Amino acid sequence: MTKRSSTPADAVLVAIDMSKHRQEVLIERPEGGRRRRMTVMATKTDYDRLSTDLGDIGRPVIVGFEATGNYHRTLAHRLLSAGFEMRLISSVALARTREALHNGWDKNDSKDAQVILHMLRMVPPSVTSIRSPPALATYRRCRRRTKPSPRPRPRPGIGS
């Protein structure tokens, strides 16, 4: 199920900007220092390598990502099955935060990963914790129902 929760102080934060062929990953340790940046291709071997790298950290890991089409589903399922805490970030909240932080509309993958990391630190109400693959599917189904139709549908009895 989905649940709102706070970020533990000793957790390693991982921000992933999803796209069709590759994912930009930004890893931040709680003690500070340099952030680790990775590019992960959309293949099973790269997903397994990322999961192993995150598991080797030895601390709680919180992974934040933005749902983009269906591209996020395979990596999210892989990381959930490995036992990582996942946080789904609202696309609208991400766009508004990016505009506020960077004072403009321009966008790129590394900048989006930085904004996701910022949002993980702040834990706004637009960040939802995903506990299991069915919860991810339920969240997407609810989002699909609330989205407006791209074109207006004709209503019976009006204009005919």
C-alpha positions in Angstrom: 0.0 0.0 0.0 1.0 3.6 -0.2 1.9 5.5 3.0 3.3 8.9 3.7 6.5 8.7 5.8 9.5 10.8 6.8 13.0 10.4 5.7 15.4 8.8 8.3 18.5 10.9 9.1 20.9 8.0 8.4 19.4 7.0 5.0 21.2 7.1 1.7 19.1 9.0 -0.8 19.0 7.9 -4.4 17.3 10.0 -7.1 16.6 8.4 -10.5 15.5 10.3 -13.5 13.7 7.8 -15.8 13.7 7.8 -19.5 13.3 5.2 -22.3 16.8 4.0 -22.8 18.8 5.2 -19.8 18.3 6.4 -16.2 20.4 9.1 -14.5 21.1 8.1 -10.9 22.3 10.5 -8.2 23.4 9.0 -4.8 23.8 11.1 -1.7 25.2 9.8 1.6 24.0 11.3 4.8 27.4 12.4 6.0 27.7 14.7 2.9 30.6 14.9 0.6 30.5 14.4 -3.2 27.4 12.9 -4.7 27.9 9.8 -6.8 26.4 10.1 -10.3 25.7 7.1 -12.5 24.1 6.4 -15.8 22.2 3.1 -16.0 21.0 1.7 -19.3 17.6 0.2 -19.5 18.8 -3.5 -19.4 18.5 -6.2 -16.9 22.2 -6.5 -16.3 22.5 -2.7 -15.5 19.4 -2.9 -13.2 21.0 -5.8 -11.4 24.3 -4.0 -11.0 22.5 -0.9 -9.6 20.6 -3.1 -7.2 23.8 -4.8 -6.1 25.6 -1.4 -5.7 22.8 0.0 -3.6 22.7 -3.2 -1.5 26.4 -3.0 -0.8 26.1 0.4 0.9 24.9 -1.3 4.1 22.6 1.5 5.2 18.9 2.2 4.6 18.4 3.3 1.1 15.5 5.5 -0.1 15.0 5.7 -3.9 13.0 8.5 -5.4 11.8 8.6 -9.0 9.2 10.2 -11.2 6.7 8.0 -13.0 7.2 8.5 -16.7 5.0 6.4 -19.0 5.9 2.7 -18.5 9.6 3.2 -18.4 9.9 3.3 -14.6 8.0 0.0 -14.0 10.8 -2.5 -14.6 13.4 -0.7 -12.5 10.9 0.1 -9.8 9.9 -3.6 -9.6 13.5 -4.7 -9.5 14.4 -2.4 -6.6 11.2 -3.1 -4.7 11.8 -6.9 -4.9 15.4 -6.2 -3.6 13.8 -4.6 -0.5 14.6 -0.9 -1.1 12.1 1.8 0.0 10.7 3.6 -3.0 9.2 7.0 -3.2 7.1 8.1 -6.2 7.3 11.9 -6.9 4.5 13.8 -8.6 5.4 15.1 -12.1 3.7 18.4 -11.5 5.4 18.9 -8.1 8.8 18.1 -9.8 8.2 20.6 -12.5 7.2 23.4 -10.1 10.1 22.7 -7.8 12.5 22.7 -10.8 11.2 26.0 -11.9 11.6 27.5 -8.4 15.1 26.1 -7.8 16.6 26.9 -11.2 14.5 30.0 -12.0 13.5 28.8 -15.5 11.8 26.3 -17.7 14.9 24.5 -19.1 15.2 20.8 -18.2 17.7 18.0 -18.6 18.2 14.6 -17.0 20.9 15.5 -14.5 19.0 18.6 -13.4 15.8 16.5 -12.8 17.8 14.0 -10.7 19.1 16.9 -8.5 15.5 18.2 -8.1 14.3 14.7 -7.2 17.1 14.5 -4.6 16.0 17.9 -3.2 12.4 16.7 -2.9 13.5 13.5 -1.1 15.3 15.6 1.5 12.2 17.9 2.0 9.5 15.1 1.9 6.6 17.2 0.6 3.1 15.9 0.5 3.6 15.1 -3.3 6.0 12.3 -2.4 4.3 8.9 -1.9 6.1 5.9 -0.5 5.5 2.7 -2.5 5.7 -0.5 -0.5 5.0 -3.2 -3.1 4.5 -3.7 -6.9 0.7 -4.0 -6.5 0.7 -0.6 -4.8 2.6 0.9 -7.8 0.0 -0.5 -10.1 -2.9 0.8 -7.9 -1.3 4.2 -7.8 -1.1 4.3 -11.6 -4.6 3.1 -12.0 -5.9 5.9 -9.8 -3.9 8.5 -11.7 -5.3 7.2 -15.0 -8.8 7.7 -13.7 -8.3 11.2 -12.6 -6.5 12.4 -15.7 -8.6 14.5 -18.0 -9.3 13.2 -21.5 -7.0 14.7 -24.2 -10.0 15.6 -26.3 -13.6 16.3 -25.2 -15.9 13.4 -25.7 -19.3 14.1 -27.4 -22.2 14.0 -25.0 -25.3 12.3 -26.2 -28.2 14.5 -27.0 -26.2 17.7 -27.4 -25.5 19.0 -30.9 -27.0 16.0 -32.7 
